[in-house]
Amino acid sequence: MSDKHELTSMTVSLPSMQKDYVREQAAATGCSTPSEYIRRLIHADQKAHEQEELELKILEGLDSPAREMTVKEWSKLRQSLRNTLAKRRKAQCRAPRERTGDLARGRRRGPH
């Protein structure tokens, strides 16, 4: 079973100017490695896509015909949101400990 927070490696080919840029930006932004800088960029891109999806869903809802929700529908929606938030919080709490534990045991996290 693979942990979704487990780091794996990927080889990416870049022109030398882009490679230099990534190294410079990694140092300038406080990243310890170019890999960390790339992970931050990917994370920011993922967040931007999630935000866009959310905004599209909100617009879709605003454009749909209005109707009253039943008490049962509200209850189901609340429970679904609570479950989603609980899973997210559990994942956020677990991830930093796993990373810290690996570093404390001297394990490298991915290519550096």
Secondary structure by P-SEA (a helix, b strand, c coil): cccccbbbbbbbbbcaaaaaaaaaaaaaaccccaaaaaaaaaaaaaaaaaaaaaaaaaaaaaacbbbbbcaaaaaaaaaaaaaaaaaaaaaaaaaaaaaaaaaaaccccccc
